[in-house]
Amino acid sequence: MMNLLSDKSKELMKRENAFDFLRYFLMLSVFISHFFDLNAIDKPWWCISGLIRIRAFFIISGFLVFYTFNKNQNLKVYVEKRARRILPPYILIVVLCFALGVIVSDLSFVQYFTSTETYKYLITNLGFMNFLQPTLPGVFDTNPVEAVNGALWTMKVELMFYVSVPIVFFLMTKFNKLYVIIGVLLFSLFYDWLFTELYNHTLNNFYLLLRKQVGGQFMYFYSGTLILLYFETFIKYLKYLLPIGIASYAMAYYNIVFSYLEPLSFAIVIIGLSYVMKYFFFLRKYENVSYGMYLFHFPVIQVFIYYNVTQYNVYLSFFGALLITTLLSIASWKLLEKPIIKQTFKAKITQLIPKTKANHS
């Protein structure tokens, strides 16, 4: 088994970090941004850009997921663990929206469940193709945005990242790991440049859609991986790299050279901050439900808008939606996600069967 990390890097990976805090911070900023967007309210100046949030999530994922695969290097175990972590709450939210959409739909029960759009939503969203059918018939028709769960578009990108990890890892075992990672980053930069140019020449929004897909996001995911591969050096010079990364990232919006370095600069900032924000290390002691919050928040906000809660009181709508999103995420984690990850879900179901039979005997 070939290990791409030095022994010192592996030891340093055991250090405390603030990734959980960053996930919650990014999730809250996602919630705030979507709350304003879905209500058609102008965002305040301090609201973090959607692209920044998404890229930060991808960087963290590239750092941690690649580390997980490098640690085990068993494809079957890797696929099973990723499936156990990602699929259960994802399937749950898609099925819940499909089943409960009839409650807020303008259509009758029969019309809703006989509509082809209803089942197209279920099939395409379960297949991570949210863009093919983001709406349900008669659902949220009066809302400023009709999409049931527009946040799901990133999931297919994340899934493709996971598929790419074993492939990139294999290439790194055959060739120089630095050359491989640079090749991936250059491919992603070219991909982004190509579809940007196609859009500029045609003004066809389809090219913008293609631009933000997995090819254009590799540069962020694998910038996180690049830091992981040289983590020993990164930590050693972090006090110099972090201010350089912040300055370089700030310059990316004013200088074309720095714009090409922006993915790596941003990765230095995100991962660097996670190892210096010591006051937030304590969050690692608690179970993290930010993934569930990401999946649930969009339809919850939509329901509040549908029932005109925002028009009645914007603060009640905001904090009410946030509270319900959090409670649903905790329930999903406790009752579904954690048992499946810990491989206790099947055992619990098995234990219930004989007890049920005994109750009826």
Secondary structure, 3 states (H helix, E strand, C coil): CCCCCCHHHHHHCCCCCCHHHHHHHHHHHHHHHHHHHHCCCCCCCCCCCHHHHHHHHHHHHHHHHHHHHHHHCCHHHHHHHHHHHHHHHHHHHHHHHHHHHHHHECCCHHHHHHCHHHHHHHHHHHCCCHHHCCCCCCECCCCCCCCCCHHHHHHHHHHHHHHHHHHHHHHHHHCCHHHHHHHHHHHHHHHHHHHHHHHHHHCCHHHHHHHCCHHHHHHHHHHHHHHHHCHHHHHHCHHHHHHHHHHHHHHCCCCHHHHHCHHHHHHHHHHHHHCCCHHHHHHHHCCCCHHHHHHHHHHHHHHHHHCCHHHHCHHHHHHHHHHHHHHHHHHHHHHHHHHHHCCCHHHHHHHHHHHHHHHHC
